Structures are given as C-alpha cells and as structure tokens.
Amino acid sequence: MIERNERSRSPECAQPLSNAERQARYRARHESKKPAPVVRYRRPVDRRTRRQRWKDAVRELIDLQAEYAVWLDALPEGLRDTQTAEALREIIDLDLDALAGAEPPRGFGRD
C-alpha cells in the first residue's frame, strides 16, 4: 500500500480523469472568476464646422419653439394658468431671431 503524504491530493474518483475532463473542470473553475467584459463605444466624430453646428442648433431651437407654440394652443382652458403654460409662454416669447442672425467668428483658417 502506498501511504499518501498529507500534502498530496487524493483522487476525486476511482479512475484518473481524461484530458478532456480535466480541461472541462479547469474551464468551469476559472469561468466563474472572469469579470464581465467591458464594452466601450466611441462617440462618432462630428465633422461639421462650428458655423454649421451653430446654424443647426439655432434651427433646432426655432423648431422647438414652434412645437411649444402648438402645445400651448392645444392646452385646455383649465390648464392655461398652470406653471406648464407659463413656461411655454416664456419659451415662445424668446426672440430667437437675434440668434439666427448672429454669425460665429471664423477660426484660424479652418472655417
């Protein structure tokens, strides 16, 4: 009979494991220790010039102001004196023509 040292490992089953079984156990043991993969997305690069971005932003504000005017007109009479209606009026009263007429400065030969 072979005496086993306390430091040696006793077999878990009667027959030795095959290479495939040993590999499967190794993978199962290490799979739980892996952290979830981190996926990082890059923001798409905006290729528009500053001038074009300014014009697009002002156009968006004007479109939103028109939508808010429609929203205010669609409010029922009971809601005409609420905070929502007051906020819509303030947005509609903004003079966006001054923004539309403003031109951003040209940048060092790039625009």
Backbone as CSV, one residue per row, in Angstrom:
resi,resn,N_x,N_y,N_z,CA_x,CA_y,CA_z,C_x,C_y,C_z
1,MET,0.812,-1.186,0.000,0.000,0.000,0.000,0.855,1.249,0.000
2,ILE,0.382,2.213,-0.720,1.129,3.457,-0.811,0.572,4.407,0.220
3,GLU,1.442,4.947,1.041,0.997,5.942,2.004,1.078,7.312,1.360
4,ARG,0.013,8.034,1.534,-0.022,9.360,0.924,0.396,10.403,1.934
5,ASN,1.163,11.321,1.488,1.555,12.445,2.309,0.340,13.352,2.461
6,GLU,0.203,14.056,3.522,-0.939,14.947,3.719,-0.972,16.063,2.692
7,ARG,0.131,16.381,2.136,0.190,17.462,1.152,-0.282,17.001,-0.224
8,SER,-0.207,15.711,-0.498,-0.612,15.240,-1.809,-2.132,15.207,-1.892
9,ARG,-2.620,15.289,-3.110,-4.064,15.315,-3.325,-4.564,13.896,-3.557
10,SER,-5.651,13.574,-2.927,-6.233,12.265,-3.171,-7.132,12.363,-4.395
11,PRO,-7.244,11.317,-5.163,-8.069,11.383,-6.350,-9.542,11.567,-5.993
12,GLU,-10.251,12.301,-6.845,-11.665,12.555,-6.585,-12.534,11.391,-7.031
13,CYS,-12.050,10.632,-7.980,-12.803,9.475,-8.429,-11.862,8.278,-8.548
14,ALA,-12.429,7.118,-8.812,-11.633,5.900,-8.849,-10.692,5.885,-10.048
15,GLN,-11.147,6.387,-11.178,-10.305,6.395,-12.371,-9.719,7.781,-12.582
16,PRO,-8.539,7.841,-13.143,-7.982,9.164,-13.452,-8.795,9.842,-14.546
17,LEU,-8.780,11.182,-14.500,-9.542,11.951,-15.477,-8.844,11.957,-16.826
18,SER,-9.649,12.013,-17.866,-9.074,12.153,-19.199,-8.669,13.618,-19.399
19,ASN,-7.933,13.868,-20.450,-7.517,15.244,-20.724,-8.723,16.155,-20.948
20,ALA,-9.732,15.670,-21.658,-10.923,16.482,-21.924,-11.675,16.788,-20.639
21,GLU,-11.797,15.806,-19.740,-12.484,16.039,-18.465,-11.712,17.024,-17.599
22,ARG,-10.394,16.880,-17.582,-9.561,17.788,-16.792,-9.674,19.219,-17.334
23,GLN,-9.663,19.354,-18.660,-9.800,20.673,-19.271,-11.169,21.275,-18.984
24,ALA,-12.224,20.470,-19.033,-13.574,20.960,-18.743,-13.677,21.452,-17.310
25,ARG,-13.097,20.708,-16.371,-13.111,21.152,-14.969,-12.330,22.456,-14.782
26,TYR,-11.190,22.550,-15.466,-10.381,23.773,-15.376,-11.169,24.967,-15.897
27,ARG,-11.783,24.806,-17.043,-12.565,25.912,-17.612,-13.736,26.300,-16.719
28,ALA,-14.427,25.319,-16.161,-15.567,25.608,-15.276,-15.099,26.346,-14.030
29,ARG,-13.953,25.927,-13.501,-13.436,26.563,-12.285,-13.033,28.014,-12.552
30,HIS,-12.432,28.300,-13.704,-11.931,29.640,-14.000,-12.976,30.538,-14.655
31,GLU,-14.039,29.965,-15.175,-15.081,30.768,-15.820,-15.786,31.662,-14.800
32,SER,-15.996,31.195,-13.591,-16.698,31.982,-12.584,-15.858,33.151,-12.068
33,LYS,-14.554,33.093,-12.246,-13.680,34.153,-11.754,-13.519,35.299,-12.741
34,LYS,-13.962,35.101,-13.994,-13.787,36.127,-15.010,-14.803,37.253,-14.805
35,PRO,-14.341,38.493,-14.821,-15.308,39.594,-14.774,-16.009,39.733,-16.119
36,ALA,-17.150,40.370,-16.107,-17.880,40.600,-17.349,-17.062,41.513,-18.261
37,PRO,-17.053,41.237,-19.547,-16.273,42.096,-20.448,-16.848,43.502,-20.498
38,VAL,-15.973,44.472,-20.568,-16.370,45.871,-20.624,-16.391,46.302,-22.091
39,VAL,-17.545,46.782,-22.518,-17.683,47.229,-23.901,-17.685,48.750,-23.894
40,ARG,-16.754,49.329,-24.616,-16.673,50.785,-24.699,-16.971,51.205,-26.126
41,TYR,-17.877,52.139,-26.250,-18.239,52.640,-27.563,-17.606,54.002,-27.784
42,ARG,-17.161,54.228,-28.969,-16.631,55.542,-29.320,-17.755,56.411,-29.823
43,ARG,-17.719,57.661,-29.437,-18.683,58.600,-29.991,-18.299,58.905,-31.428
44,PRO,-19.294,58.987,-32.293,-18.943,59.334,-33.665,-18.414,60.766,-33.729
45,VAL,-17.429,60.974,-34.558,-16.813,62.285,-34.688,-17.738,63.188,-35.499
46,ASP,-17.995,64.374,-34.979,-18.834,65.338,-35.680,-17.950,66.102,-36.654
47,ARG,-18.198,65.940,-37.929,-17.344,66.527,-38.962,-17.822,67.903,-39.409
48,ARG,-18.903,68.394,-38.797,-19.409,69.707,-39.204,-18.518,70.814,-38.641
49,THR,-18.507,71.945,-39.325,-17.759,73.097,-38.829,-18.540,73.728,-37.687
50,ARG,-17.876,74.587,-36.945,-18.566,75.278,-35.857,-19.716,76.110,-36.389
51,ARG,-19.524,76.743,-37.491,-20.559,77.575,-38.092,-21.795,76.720,-38.420
52,GLN,-21.563,75.546,-38.994,-22.687,74.676,-39.350,-23.368,74.136,-38.098
53,ARG,-22.584,73.785,-37.084,-23.182,73.317,-35.823,-24.025,74.417,-35.199
54,TRP,-23.562,75.681,-35.249,-24.320,76.815,-34.721,-25.643,76.951,-35.465
55,LYS,-25.574,76.907,-36.790,-26.800,77.058,-37.581,-27.782,75.919,-37.305
56,ASP,-27.276,74.713,-37.167,-28.138,73.577,-36.864,-28.785,73.707,-35.487
57,ALA,-28.022,74.201,-34.505,-28.554,74.372,-33.149,-29.640,75.442,-33.124
58,VAL,-29.411,76.550,-33.823,-30.420,77.621,-33.862,-31.675,77.130,-34.577
59,ARG,-31.491,76.387,-35.659,-32.640,75.837,-36.384,-33.446,74.902,-35.477
60,GLU,-32.753,74.096,-34.682,-33.423,73.182,-33.744,-34.206,73.964,-32.695
61,LEU,-33.625,75.042,-32.174,-34.327,75.871,-31.192,-35.584,76.493,-31.793
62,ILE,-35.495,76.965,-33.017,-36.659,77.573,-33.673,-37.750,76.520,-33.894
63,ASP,-37.355,75.321,-34.287,-38.324,74.238,-34.462,-38.999,73.874,-33.142
64,LEU,-38.209,73.813,-32.068,-38.779,73.519,-30.754,-39.734,74.618,-30.300
65,GLN,-39.365,75.863,-30.571,-40.231,76.969,-30.189,-41.575,76.855,-30.914
66,ALA,-41.563,76.471,-32.173,-42.815,76.286,-32.925,-43.633,75.126,-32.348
67,GLU,-42.967,74.045,-31.961,-43.678,72.916,-31.349,-44.320,73.328,-30.022
68,TYR,-43.598,74.134,-29.224,-44.145,74.579,-27.952,-45.332,75.512,-28.150
69,ALA,-45.320,76.297,-29.227,-46.466,77.160,-29.527,-47.695,76.304,-29.840
70,VAL,-47.508,75.239,-30.604,-48.617,74.324,-30.902,-49.112,73.658,-29.624
71,TRP,-48.181,73.281,-28.752,-48.534,72.644,-27.490,-49.370,73.609,-26.639
72,LEU,-48.950,74.863,-26.555,-49.685,75.847,-25.763,-51.083,76.067,-26.331
73,ASP,-51.201,76.116,-27.647,-52.521,76.294,-28.253,-53.428,75.097,-27.999
74,ALA,-52.863,73.915,-27.828,-53.657,72.710,-27.623,-54.048,72.487,-26.166
75,LEU,-53.511,73.305,-25.260,-53.860,73.128,-23.846,-55.331,73.476,-23.610
76,PRO,-56.018,72.686,-22.779,-57.390,73.027,-22.442,-57.447,74.294,-21.592
77,GLU,-58.609,74.911,-21.539,-58.793,76.171,-20.793,-58.416,76.027,-19.324
78,GLY,-58.673,74.866,-18.763,-58.381,74.659,-17.332,-56.895,74.656,-17.021
79,LEU,-56.075,74.443,-18.012,-54.629,74.373,-17.783,-53.882,75.606,-18.276
80,ARG,-54.604,76.632,-18.683,-53.958,77.831,-19.227,-53.224,78.650,-18.157
81,ASP,-53.562,78.473,-16.886,-52.940,79.245,-15.808,-51.983,78.411,-14.968
82,THR,-51.497,77.325,-15.502,-50.584,76.462,-14.750,-49.131,76.861,-15.013
83,GLN,-48.231,76.235,-14.258,-46.800,76.505,-14.436,-46.317,76.026,-15.804
84,THR,-46.909,74.954,-16.295,-46.520,74.452,-17.610,-46.832,75.474,-18.691
85,ALA,-48.033,76.042,-18.630,-48.431,77.035,-19.629,-47.540,78.275,-19.522
86,GLU,-47.204,78.666,-18.308,-46.337,79.832,-18.119,-44.940,79.574,-18.703
87,ALA,-44.407,78.370,-18.483,-43.093,78.032,-19.036,-43.142,78.021,-20.560
88,LEU,-44.236,77.511,-21.122,-44.368,77.506,-22.579,-44.428,78.934,-23.128
89,ARG,-45.142,79.810,-22.434,-45.215,81.214,-22.874,-43.842,81.876,-22.849
90,GLU,-43.066,81.596,-21.796,-41.724,82.185,-21.701,-40.834,81.719,-22.861
91,ILE,-40.949,80.449,-23.218,-40.150,79.928,-24.330,-40.595,80.555,-25.640
92,ILE,-41.902,80.703,-25.811,-42.427,81.272,-27.053,-42.053,82.748,-27.173
93,ASP,-41.968,83.449,-26.042,-41.651,84.874,-26.068,-40.163,85.157,-26.321
94,LEU,-39.319,84.147,-26.258,-37.895,84.364,-26.520,-37.702,84.805,-27.969
95,ASP,-36.807,85.787,-28.158,-36.522,86.281,-29.504,-35.339,85.505,-30.071
96,LEU,-35.640,84.511,-30.870,-34.585,83.689,-31.453,-34.071,84.250,-32.765
97,ASP,-34.693,85.312,-33.240,-34.212,85.944,-34.477,-32.821,86.535,-34.278
98,ALA,-32.551,87.027,-33.068,-31.222,87.571,-32.791,-30.170,86.461,-32.870
99,LEU,-30.521,85.257,-32.405,-29.583,84.137,-32.502,-29.397,83.698,-33.950
100,ALA,-30.496,83.706,-34.697,-30.416,83.263,-36.090,-29.547,84.223,-36.911
101,GLY,-29.568,85.504,-36.561,-28.783,86.487,-37.306,-27.322,86.537,-36.906
102,ALA,-26.991,85.981,-35.750,-25.611,86.022,-35.266,-24.754,85.020,-36.032
103,GLU,-23.579,85.432,-36.386,-22.620,84.568,-37.074,-21.430,84.345,-36.145
104,PRO,-21.078,83.104,-35.892,-19.897,82.853,-35.053,-18.626,83.284,-35.783
105,PRO,-17.592,83.642,-35.055,-16.349,84.085,-35.704,-15.688,82.934,-36.452
106,ARG,-14.968,83.295,-37.468,-14.216,82.286,-38.219,-12.994,81.884,-37.404
107,GLY,-12.627,80.626,-37.509,-11.482,80.147,-36.750,-10.256,80.005,-37.619
108,PHE,-9.181,80.530,-37.297,-7.843,80.458,-37.845,-7.723,79.710,-39.185
109,GLY,-8.525,80.070,-40.158,-8.422,79.496,-41.488,-9.065,78.137,-41.651
110,ARG,-9.703,77.632,-40.607,-10.310,76.302,-40.688,-11.755,76.363,-41.147
111,ASP,-12.417,77.497,-40.985,-13.839,77.612,-41.341,-14.005,78.340,-42.643
